[in-house]
Amino acid sequence: MMIDRRLLQEIDWVLIGLVLLQALIGVFFIYSSSHFLAGQYHVRQLVWIAVSLAALVFVLIVDYKFFVSLSVYFYGLIVAVLAATLVLAQRDERDRGGETGEPRGRRRFLSAHSLRSSGPRRSGWSSFPRGIRSGRWRRPG
């Protein structure tokens, strides 16, 4: 399959370049915030950028009439995924305790543990930082 040169002239290369630049800046942010964690999230992001570029090339190469002929199937797939999401969300809500919000099983232990380990909650005047309580802080203006 040959790529038509007119197709290459119609592509907005500046837009694609800016999108890639923004994606790479995002990779730098991810690396700078998680380089000390196990998991190499920046590598995952780079892989997904490469996958999306491959999908872009595929969509550009294939004639749009092919996608139009499959549009009914795409629509059915999207509706099925949305219905499955609705069913799974209701099941997950039921596992969490439904209307009461009371978790069951392991989630109940984990949520109770996280509440207990968060420490006592301060309220009222004592929850303000020390500078505000002592009056050293003044409102500007």
N, C-alpha and C positions, 0 to 999 in steps of 0.2 A: 504494500500500500504506500503510495507516494504522498508526501505532504505538499499541498498546493502552496506556492510562494505567496499568493494573495492572502492566504490564511495567516501567514506570518506577518504580513504587513498590517493586517487588521487588529493584531493584538496590541493592547495598551501596555507596552513594556515598562513604562514609568510606574503605572499602578502596580504591576506584578513586582517590580523592584522594591517599591515602598512597602508592600505587604510582607515581602521576605525580610526587609530590613526591620520591620516591626516585630516579626516573629523571632529574628535573631536577637534583638534587644530583649525580648521576653526570655529567651534561653539564657542570656547573660544574667538577668534578674533571678531566674530560677537557680542558676549555678551559684550566684553569690549568696543566696539565702539558704541553700541546702547542700553545699559542697561537703559539709562535715557529716551529713547523714548517710547512712547506708541506703542504697537504692538508686543512686545516680539518676535523679529525676531529669536533669538536663539532657542526658542521653536519650531518655524516653521521648522528651519533647522533640529532639532532633529527628528521631525515627518517625514520629507522627508528622512532622513537617515534610519529610521525604515521601511518606505515604500520600499525603495530600497533594504534593506536586505530581506524583505519578497519576493520581486520580484526575488532576487537572489536565495533564497531557492526554490521558485516555478520553476524557470528555471532549477535548478539542479535536482529536483525530477522528473520532466516530461521528458520522453524519447525524444531525439532529433528528432526522426522520426515523432512525432506529429507536431513539429514546421515545419519540411520539408513539411508535407502535407498541412500546412496552409500558406506556403511561398508566393504563388500566391496572396492570399487575403491580406497578409501583404503588399506586393508590391503595390497592387491597393490602399490600404488605404494610404500609404505613398505618392503616386502620387496625390491622391485626396487632401491630406492635403497641399502638396506643391502648387497645383493649386489654392486652396482656399487662401493660403498665398499671392500668386501673385495677385489675384483679389482684396483681401482686402488691400494690399499695394497700388495698383493703386487707389483704392477708397479713401484711406487716403491721398494720394498725391493730389488727386483732391480736397479734402476738405481743404487742406492746401493752395491751391491757384495755384496748378499746376506748370507750368514752371516759373511763376513770383515769386513764393515763398511768395506771399502776403496772409497771413492767412485771413480766413473769420469768421465772427460772434464772438463768445465768445473767440476763440483762438486769433483773431485779437486784442481784448481788452486786453487779458492777456499778449500777447507779447509786445504790446505798453506800457502797465503798467510796465512790467519788464525792458524794455529799458529805460523808463523814470526814474525809481527808482534806476538805476545803477549809476547815477551821471555822471558828465562830465568826458570825457576821456582825459587823459594827454598823450601828445606825445612829442617826442624829448628829449632833455637833462633833462627836469624837471621830466621825468618819472623814472629816475635812483634814487636809494636810496641815501640819503644825503652823506654817507661816500664816495661813488664813485664820486659824483659831487665835493666834496670839495678837493679831491686829497689825502685824508687820507688813502685810500685803495690802496695798491700796489700789482701788479701782482707777485705771488711767482716765485722765480727762478732767 
